[in-house]
Amino acid sequence: MCENELFFGNSRCVACDTRLGFSRAERAIVPVDDEGRYVDHHGGEWWVCANLRLSGCTWVTSTRGGSCEACALTRTRPADGDAVGLAQLPAAESAKRHLVVELDSLGLPVVGRDEDPVGGLCFDMLSSVEENVVIGHADGVITIDLAESDDARRERVRVELGEPYRTMLGHLRHEVGHYLQYTLVTEGERLERCRELFGDETADYQAEIDRHYSEGPPEGWEERYITTYATMHPFEDFAETFAHYLHISDTVDTAATQGLITIDPSAFSSFRDLVLGVWVPLSVALNQINRSMGKGDLYPFVIPEPVLDKLEFVASLALQGAGSGV
């Protein structure tokens, strides 16, 4: 290949036209031949995922004509006759691949149904053309409404709900937060600390939903929560906080890679210090850049002191999860 810069979703180099794939094992973009084959430095053969044309997946798999590890996480997709759903699928699958790499980078476990048939992670990518779809998580199953891939519809819903931010990647980050709480925060000191920060997760969920939508967020919520949605129930507070942990981690890493910040994010001993020392000034600068282009703030949130403690807790799960064998 030439020395042209490559990006995560590239299937070809725009300079030399070399075909490309992504190797999860090597965490690298790799060249593939005209048959879609990549030979690693051990001589092992890998093949571009069978879903390249269906969802734009460029990941490589050890089975010729097979699906990659990211695509294997999708349990349900639109039917072949659902043209609208299939057109919306690539955006959702692209966001999911981004999420999986992010979790890998942080050392957080991605255990599929092939390893854990009961509680393993999987995705139902459903088309609301065919049925009513409610985005959510239950026992490792993350349900996504593919209609959220439509920018106009998603923006309309965002405005109707009074949300400052709504993206497909944001949905996935939030729902995987539920999954990781379900798998990693189950007992002992970790569970006790979680309840200290977020509240008792055994509180009646439906009752709390009814309260939230009838009364709205509690007065002064801005002093303790990252969003109004986080005030609904301890489960939602955790998931919202976890999503912001991923927002911040990924954006800071990207900024460092692109030379927008000169300090190494790994130099900070705590996530709290990273937020205060890098993220706050960086997000202010990015917000001002967006305003210079006549757009809304890139990160329209304020992080109060109690949320720093919550972010520190969810960040600690990366090391704890990686070391637990979960």
Contacts in CASP RR format, 6 or more apart in sequence:
PFRMAT RR
TARGET T0000
AUTHOR 0000-0000-0000
METHOD contacts of the structure
MODEL  1
MCENELFFGNSRCVACDTRLGFSRAERAIVPVDDEGRYVDHHGGEWWVCA
NLRLSGCTWVTSTRGGSCEACALTRTRPADGDAVGLAQLPAAESAKRHLV
VELDSLGLPVVGRDEDPVGGLCFDMLSSVEENVVIGHADGVITIDLAESD
DARRERVRVELGEPYRTMLGHLRHEVGHYLQYTLVTEGERLERCRELFGD
ETADYQAEIDRHYSEGPPEGWEERYITTYATMHPFEDFAETFAHYLHISD
TVDTAATQGLITIDPSAFSSFRDLVLGVWVPLSVALNQINRSMGKGDLYP
FVIPEPVLDKLEFVASLALQGAGSGV
1 13 0 8 1.000
1 16 0 8 1.000
1 18 0 8 1.000
1 31 0 8 1.000
2 13 0 8 1.000
2 15 0 8 1.000
2 16 0 8 1.000
2 18 0 8 1.000
4 13 0 8 1.000
4 14 0 8 1.000
4 15 0 8 1.000
4 16 0 8 1.000
6 13 0 8 1.000
6 20 0 8 1.000
6 29 0 8 1.000
8 22 0 8 1.000
8 29 0 8 1.000
8 97 0 8 1.000
8 98 0 8 1.000
8 101 0 8 1.000
9 22 0 8 1.000
9 58 0 8 1.000
9 94 0 8 1.000
10 20 0 8 1.000
10 29 0 8 1.000
10 58 0 8 1.000
11 19 0 8 1.000
11 20 0 8 1.000
11 21 0 8 1.000
11 52 0 8 1.000
11 56 0 8 1.000
11 58 0 8 1.000
12 18 0 8 1.000
12 19 0 8 1.000
12 20 0 8 1.000
13 20 0 8 1.000
18 31 0 8 1.000
19 31 0 8 1.000
19 32 0 8 1.000
19 33 0 8 1.000
19 34 0 8 1.000
19 36 0 8 1.000
19 48 0 8 1.000
20 29 0 8 1.000
20 30 0 8 1.000
20 31 0 8 1.000
20 32 0 8 1.000
20 58 0 8 1.000
21 29 0 8 1.000
21 30 0 8 1.000
21 31 0 8 1.000
21 32 0 8 1.000
21 38 0 8 1.000
21 48 0 8 1.000
21 58 0 8 1.000
21 59 0 8 1.000
21 60 0 8 1.000
22 28 0 8 1.000
22 29 0 8 1.000
22 30 0 8 1.000
22 58 0 8 1.000
22 59 0 8 1.000
22 60 0 8 1.000
22 97 0 8 1.000
23 29 0 8 1.000
23 30 0 8 1.000
23 38 0 8 1.000
23 40 0 8 1.000
23 46 0 8 1.000
23 59 0 8 1.000
23 60 0 8 1.000
24 59 0 8 1.000
24 60 0 8 1.000
24 68 0 8 1.000
24 69 0 8 1.000
24 70 0 8 1.000
24 100 0 8 1.000
24 101 0 8 1.000
24 104 0 8 1.000
25 40 0 8 1.000
26 40 0 8 1.000
27 101 0 8 1.000
27 104 0 8 1.000
27 105 0 8 1.000
30 38 0 8 1.000
30 40 0 8 1.000
30 46 0 8 1.000
30 60 0 8 1.000
31 38 0 8 1.000
32 38 0 8 1.000
32 46 0 8 1.000
32 47 0 8 1.000
32 48 0 8 1.000
32 60 0 8 1.000
35 47 0 8 1.000
36 47 0 8 1.000
36 48 0 8 1.000
37 45 0 8 1.000
37 46 0 8 1.000
37 47 0 8 1.000
37 48 0 8 1.000
37 64 0 8 1.000
38 45 0 8 1.000
38 46 0 8 1.000
38 47 0 8 1.000
38 48 0 8 1.000
38 60 0 8 1.000
39 45 0 8 1.000
39 46 0 8 1.000
40 46 0 8 1.000
44 62 0 8 1.000
45 62 0 8 1.000
45 64 0 8 1.000
46 60 0 8 1.000
46 61 0 8 1.000
46 62 0 8 1.000
47 60 0 8 1.000
47 61 0 8 1.000
47 62 0 8 1.000
47 63 0 8 1.000
47 64 0 8 1.000
47 65 0 8 1.000
47 66 0 8 1.000
48 58 0 8 1.000
48 59 0 8 1.000
48 60 0 8 1.000
48 61 0 8 1.000
49 57 0 8 1.000
49 58 0 8 1.000
49 59 0 8 1.000
49 60 0 8 1.000
49 61 0 8 1.000
49 66 0 8 1.000
49 67 0 8 1.000
49 68 0 8 1.000
49 70 0 8 1.000
49 71 0 8 1.000
50 61 0 8 1.000
50 65 0 8 1.000
50 66 0 8 1.000
50 67 0 8 1.000
50 71 0 8 1.000
51 57 0 8 1.000
51 67 0 8 1.000
51 68 0 8 1.000
51 71 0 8 1.000
51 93 0 8 1.000
52 58 0 8 1.000
54 86 0 8 1.000
54 89 0 8 1.000
54 90 0 8 1.000
55 71 0 8 1.000
55 89 0 8 1.000
55 90 0 8 1.000
55 93 0 8 1.000
55 94 0 8 1.000
56 90 0 8 1.000
56 93 0 8 1.000
56 94 0 8 1.000
57 68 0 8 1.000
57 70 0 8 1.000
57 71 0 8 1.000
57 93 0 8 1.000
57 97 0 8 1.000
59 68 0 8 1.000
59 69 0 8 1.000
59 70 0 8 1.000
59 71 0 8 1.000
59 97 0 8 1.000
60 68 0 8 1.000
61 67 0 8 1.000
61 68 0 8 1.000
61 69 0 8 1.000
69 100 0 8 1.000
70 93 0 8 1.000
70 96 0 8 1.000
70 97 0 8 1.000
70 100 0 8 1.000
71 93 0 8 1.000
72 112 0 8 1.000
72 114 0 8 1.000
73 96 0 8 1.000
73 100 0 8 1.000
73 110 0 8 1.000
73 112 0 8 1.000
73 121 0 8 1.000
73 122 0 8 1.000
73 123 0 8 1.000
74 93 0 8 1.000
74 96 0 8 1.000
74 122 0 8 1.000
74 123 0 8 1.000
74 124 0 8 1.000
74 125 0 8 1.000
75 113 0 8 1.000
75 122 0 8 1.000
75 123 0 8 1.000
75 124 0 8 1.000
75 141 0 8 1.000
76 123 0 8 1.000
76 124 0 8 1.000
76 125 0 8 1.000
76 126 0 8 1.000
77 86 0 8 1.000
77 89 0 8 1.000
77 125 0 8 1.000
78 84 0 8 1.000
78 85 0 8 1.000
78 86 0 8 1.000
78 88 0 8 1.000
78 89 0 8 1.000
78 125 0 8 1.000
78 126 0 8 1.000
78 127 0 8 1.000
78 129 0 8 1.000
78 130 0 8 1.000
78 146 0 8 1.000
79 130 0 8 1.000
80 86 0 8 1.000
82 127 0 8 1.000
82 129 0 8 1.000
82 130 0 8 1.000
84 127 0 8 1.000
84 129 0 8 1.000
85 127 0 8 1.000
85 129 0 8 1.000
85 146 0 8 1.000
88 127 0 8 1.000
88 146 0 8 1.000
88 147 0 8 1.000
88 149 0 8 1.000
88 150 0 8 1.000
89 125 0 8 1.000
89 146 0 8 1.000
89 149 0 8 1.000
90 149 0 8 1.000
91 149 0 8 1.000
91 168 0 8 1.000
92 125 0 8 1.000
92 144 0 8 1.000
92 146 0 8 1.000
92 148 0 8 1.000
92 149 0 8 1.000
92 168 0 8 1.000
93 125 0 8 1.000
95 167 0 8 1.000
95 168 0 8 1.000
95 169 0 8 1.000
95 170 0 8 1.000
95 172 0 8 1.000
96 123 0 8 1.000
96 172 0 8 1.000
98 169 0 8 1.000
99 169 0 8 1.000
99 172 0 8 1.000
99 173 0 8 1.000
99 176 0 8 1.000
99 246 0 8 1.000
100 110 0 8 1.000
102 246 0 8 1.000
102 249 0 8 1.000
102 250 0 8 1.000
103 109 0 8 1.000
103 110 0 8 1.000
103 176 0 8 1.000
104 110 0 8 1.000
105 253 0 8 1.000
106 249 0 8 1.000
106 318 0 8 1.000
107 318 0 8 1.000
107 319 0 8 1.000
107 321 0 8 1.000
107 322 0 8 1.000
108 180 0 8 1.000
108 317 0 8 1.000
108 318 0 8 1.000
108 321 0 8 1.000
108 322 0 8 1.000
109 180 0 8 1.000
109 183 0 8 1.000
109 184 0 8 1.000
109 321 0 8 1.000
109 322 0 8 1.000
109 325 0 8 1.000
109 326 0 8 1.000
110 121 0 8 1.000
111 119 0 8 1.000
111 120 0 8 1.000
111 121 0 8 1.000
111 183 0 8 1.000
111 326 0 8 1.000
112 120 0 8 1.000
112 121 0 8 1.000
112 122 0 8 1.000
113 119 0 8 1.000
113 120 0 8 1.000
113 121 0 8 1.000
113 122 0 8 1.000
118 139 0 8 1.000
119 139 0 8 1.000
119 140 0 8 1.000
119 183 0 8 1.000
120 140 0 8 1.000
121 140 0 8 1.000
121 142 0 8 1.000
121 176 0 8 1.000
121 179 0 8 1.000
122 140 0 8 1.000
122 141 0 8 1.000
122 142 0 8 1.000
123 141 0 8 1.000
123 142 0 8 1.000
123 143 0 8 1.000
123 144 0 8 1.000
124 141 0 8 1.000
124 142 0 8 1.000
124 143 0 8 1.000
124 144 0 8 1.000
125 144 0 8 1.000
125 146 0 8 1.000
126 133 0 8 1.000
126 143 0 8 1.000
126 144 0 8 1.000
126 145 0 8 1.000
126 146 0 8 1.000
127 133 0 8 1.000
127 146 0 8 1.000
127 147 0 8 1.000
128 145 0 8 1.000
128 146 0 8 1.000
128 147 0 8 1.000
129 147 0 8 1.000
133 143 0 8 1.000
133 144 0 8 1.000
133 145 0 8 1.000
133 146 0 8 1.000
133 147 0 8 1.000
134 143 0 8 1.000
134 145 0 8 1.000
135 143 0 8 1.000
135 144 0 8 1.000
135 145 0 8 1.000
135 148 0 8 1.000
135 171 0 8 1.000
135 175 0 8 1.000
136 142 0 8 1.000
136 143 0 8 1.000
136 175 0 8 1.000
136 178 0 8 1.000
137 143 0 8 1.000
137 175 0 8 1.000
137 176 0 8 1.000
137 177 0 8 1.000
137 178 0 8 1.000
137 179 0 8 1.000
137 182 0 8 1.000
139 182 0 8 1.000
140 179 0 8 1.000
140 182 0 8 1.000
140 183 0 8 1.000
142 172 0 8 1.000
142 175 0 8 1.000
142 176 0 8 1.000
142 178 0 8 1.000
142 179 0 8 1.000
143 175 0 8 1.000
144 168 0 8 1.000
144 171 0 8 1.000
144 172 0 8 1.000
144 175 0 8 1.000
147 153 0 8 1.000
147 154 0 8 1.000
148 154 0 8 1.000
148 157 0 8 1.000
148 166 0 8 1.000
148 168 0 8 1.000
148 171 0 8 1.000
149 168 0 8 1.000
154 166 0 8 1.000
154 167 0 8 1.000
154 168 0 8 1.000
155 166 0 8 1.000
157 166 0 8 1.000
158 165 0 8 1.000
158 166 0 8 1.000
163 227 0 8 1.000
163 229 0 8 1.000
164 227 0 8 1.000
164 297 0 8 1.000
164 300 0 8 1.000
164 301 0 8 1.000
165 300 0 8 1.000
165 301 0 8 1.000
170 243 0 8 1.000
170 247 0 8 1.000
173 242 0 8 1.000
173 243 0 8 1.000
173 246 0 8 1.000
173 247 0 8 1.000
174 239 0 8 1.000
174 240 0 8 1.000
174 242 0 8 1.000
174 243 0 8 1.000
175 239 0 8 1.000
176 242 0 8 1.000
177 238 0 8 1.000
177 239 0 8 1.000
177 242 0 8 1.000
177 243 0 8 1.000
178 235 0 8 1.000
178 238 0 8 1.000
178 239 0 8 1.000
180 242 0 8 1.000
180 317 0 8 1.000
181 194 0 8 1.000
181 201 0 8 1.000
181 235 0 8 1.000
181 238 0 8 1.000
181 239 0 8 1.000
181 242 0 8 1.000
183 326 0 8 1.000
184 190 0 8 1.000
184 317 0 8 1.000
184 320 0 8 1.000
184 321 0 8 1.000
184 324 0 8 1.000
184 326 0 8 1.000
185 191 0 8 1.000
185 194 0 8 1.000
185 238 0 8 1.000
185 317 0 8 1.000
190 320 0 8 1.000
193 313 0 8 1.000
194 201 0 8 1.000
194 238 0 8 1.000
194 313 0 8 1.000
195 201 0 8 1.000
195 234 0 8 1.000
197 306 0 8 1.000
197 309 0 8 1.000
197 310 0 8 1.000
197 313 0 8 1.000
198 234 0 8 1.000
198 237 0 8 1.000
198 238 0 8 1.000
198 241 0 8 1.000
198 310 0 8 1.000
199 234 0 8 1.000
199 237 0 8 1.000
200 234 0 8 1.000
201 233 0 8 1.000
201 234 0 8 1.000
201 235 0 8 1.000
201 238 0 8 1.000
203 233 0 8 1.000
203 234 0 8 1.000
205 233 0 8 1.000
205 235 0 8 1.000
208 232 0 8 1.000
208 233 0 8 1.000
209 232 0 8 1.000
209 233 0 8 1.000
212 231 0 8 1.000
212 232 0 8 1.000
212 233 0 8 1.000
216 228 0 8 1.000
216 231 0 8 1.000
217 225 0 8 1.000
217 228 0 8 1.000
217 231 0 8 1.000
218 231 0 8 1.000
221 228 0 8 1.000
221 231 0 8 1.000
222 302 0 8 1.000
222 304 0 8 1.000
223 304 0 8 1.000
223 306 0 8 1.000
224 304 0 8 1.000
224 306 0 8 1.000
224 307 0 8 1.000
225 231 0 8 1.000
225 237 0 8 1.000
225 240 0 8 1.000
225 304 0 8 1.000
225 306 0 8 1.000
225 307 0 8 1.000
226 240 0 8 1.000
226 241 0 8 1.000
226 244 0 8 1.000
226 301 0 8 1.000
226 303 0 8 1.000
226 307 0 8 1.000
226 310 0 8 1.000
227 240 0 8 1.000
227 301 0 8 1.000
229 236 0 8 1.000
229 240 0 8 1.000
230 236 0 8 1.000
230 237 0 8 1.000
230 240 0 8 1.000
230 241 0 8 1.000
231 237 0 8 1.000
237 310 0 8 1.000
238 310 0 8 1.000
238 314 0 8 1.000
241 307 0 8 1.000
241 310 0 8 1.000
241 311 0 8 1.000
241 314 0 8 1.000
242 314 0 8 1.000
244 301 0 8 1.000
244 303 0 8 1.000
244 307 0 8 1.000
244 311 0 8 1.000
245 271 0 8 1.000
245 311 0 8 1.000
245 314 0 8 1.000
245 315 0 8 1.000
247 299 0 8 1.000
248 274 0 8 1.000
248 275 0 8 1.000
248 279 0 8 1.000
248 311 0 8 1.000
249 265 0 8 1.000
249 315 0 8 1.000
251 279 0 8 1.000
251 282 0 8 1.000
251 283 0 8 1.000
251 299 0 8 1.000
252 261 0 8 1.000
252 265 0 8 1.000
252 274 0 8 1.000
252 278 0 8 1.000
252 279 0 8 1.000
252 282 0 8 1.000
253 265 0 8 1.000
255 261 0 8 1.000
255 282 0 8 1.000
256 263 0 8 1.000
256 264 0 8 1.000
256 265 0 8 1.000
260 282 0 8 1.000
261 278 0 8 1.000
261 282 0 8 1.000
263 278 0 8 1.000
265 274 0 8 1.000
265 278 0 8 1.000
268 274 0 8 1.000
268 277 0 8 1.000
268 278 0 8 1.000
270 312 0 8 1.000
270 315 0 8 1.000
271 311 0 8 1.000
271 312 0 8 1.000
271 315 0 8 1.000
271 316 0 8 1.000
272 308 0 8 1.000
272 309 0 8 1.000
272 311 0 8 1.000
272 312 0 8 1.000
275 303 0 8 1.000
275 308 0 8 1.000
275 311 0 8 1.000
276 308 0 8 1.000
280 303 0 8 1.000
283 298 0 8 1.000
283 299 0 8 1.000
286 298 0 8 1.000
286 299 0 8 1.000
287 296 0 8 1.000
287 297 0 8 1.000
287 298 0 8 1.000
287 299 0 8 1.000
287 300 0 8 1.000
289 298 0 8 1.000
290 296 0 8 1.000
290 297 0 8 1.000
290 298 0 8 1.000
291 297 0 8 1.000
303 311 0 8 1.000
END
